[in-house]
Amino acid sequence: MDADACPTVIKAILFRAADRARVPVTLVANRDVSHPPSPYIDMLRVKPGFDMADNEILNRLGKNDLVVTGDIPLASEVIMAGGHALNPRGEMYTTENIRARLNMRDFMESLRASGIQTAGPAALSQEDRRKFAGQLDAFLFRHASDP
């Protein structure tokens, strides 16, 4: 998990799922991220710096691993490497939708760079939380027998 910017409520959903499904969750961040004691939850602290956490996630990525991230370029790299990427709002990034997400991200970035004010993302809603939990459960069910 790209833990640097992951909302606390989403981390809590992941922690419960890790214990319930007995699957490992690795938090990757450039600072310590609090988490409950669990044999299924590990914290990996990387050095501060641009893309240090992203690079570590990609270096450790296994086929069919799930990465939780709102970072669209990282999600794209995860997908290209054979992994899966889920954003904290419950959208599963796929080979079919990631290009459009990258294009929109780049467009919004160019607007901001030209001085146009853009609104940030809306606050995480209850529906976002439900959608995330549902996507996570569906993924865990589909991949329950994967090594």
N, C-alpha and C positions, 0 to 999 in steps of 0.2 A: 504494500500500500504506500502510495505517495502521501506520507503523513504530515508533511509541512503545512498544507492548507486544507486538509480534510476536516470538515465540521465535526465537532465533538459528538453530536447525536449520531452521525454516520459511523464514527469509530465505535460507539457503543453497540450499534447494530452488528457490526463486524465481530466485535468481541464475543457477543452472545452466540452468534452463528459459529464461530470457531469452536467454542466449548460444546455447543449442541451437536455439531456435525463432526467434531474431532478432526478438524483440518487446521493446518498451520497458517498463521497470519504473521507476516513480517512487516513491521512499521519501519519505513525508511525515511529519515529526516536528518537535518543538520543540527538538531537540538534534541534533547530528551523529550519524549512524548509519554505522558502518563498513561498507564494501562493497568488493568487488574492482573493479579498474579494468575498465571495459567500456563500449563505445559504447552499450550497451542499458540501462545502469543510471544513474539520475539521483537525486540527493539534493536534496530541497527542504526547507529549514529554515524553519519558521514561528515567529512570536513566541510566547513562552510565554503560556498563558492557556486558560481553559475553552473547549473545542471549537474552538480555532484550527486545529488540524490537520484536524479533521473538516470544518470549513467550507471549508478550502482544497481538500480532496478533492472535496467536492460542487461547488465552483465550477469545478473542472477536469474534472469527470466528463463523458465522452462516451458517447453511446449505445453499448451493448454493452461498455463498459469493465468490467474485473473489478477489484473492490476486495477485498483480503485484510484482514479485520478480525474481531476477536472482539467488537467493540462493536455490540451488537444494535440500538440506536437508529440508529446510523450505517448499518448494513446495511439497515434498513428504508427510510431516506431514499434510499440508493443504488438500491434496487429500485424505489421510487416514481418515481425520475428516469430509469428505463430502463436502469440498469446492472445488474451482477451482483455478488453478494457471496459470498465463500467464507471460512469461518472457519478458523483454523489447525488445527483438528481434522479438517478435511476435509468439513464439512457445507456444502453449497451452500444458502444461504438463498434462498427462493423466495416468490412471492406467496402460495403455498399454506401455507407453514410459518412465515412471519415473525410473524404475529399471535400464534400460540401461543408463540413464543420471547419476544416482548415481554411477553406476559401472565405467563409464568413468571418473567422477569427482574423485573418489577414486584412480583410476589408475594414473591419472595425478598428484594427490597429492603425491602418493608414488614415482613417478619419481622425482618430485621436492625435496622430502625429501632425496632421495639418491644422490642429487647433480646434477642431469640432468637438464639443462636449458630448459624450455619450453616457448613458446611464449604465451603471453597473448591473450585475445580475440581481434579480429579486431575492429576497430572503428565502431560505429553504422552508418550504411549506410542509404541512402534514401529508399532503398528497405526494410531494417529492420523496418524503421519508418512506411512505408506503410503497411507492414505485421502486425505490432502491431496494427495500427489503424483499419485495417480490422478485425482482430481477436476480438478486443474490441467491435467494432460495431456489429459483429455477435453475440457475447455473450450478449450484451445489448438487441438485438432484440429477441434472444431466451428466455431471462429471463425477458422480459418487464412486464409480468403479475404476476411474482413471488412476494409473500409478502415480 
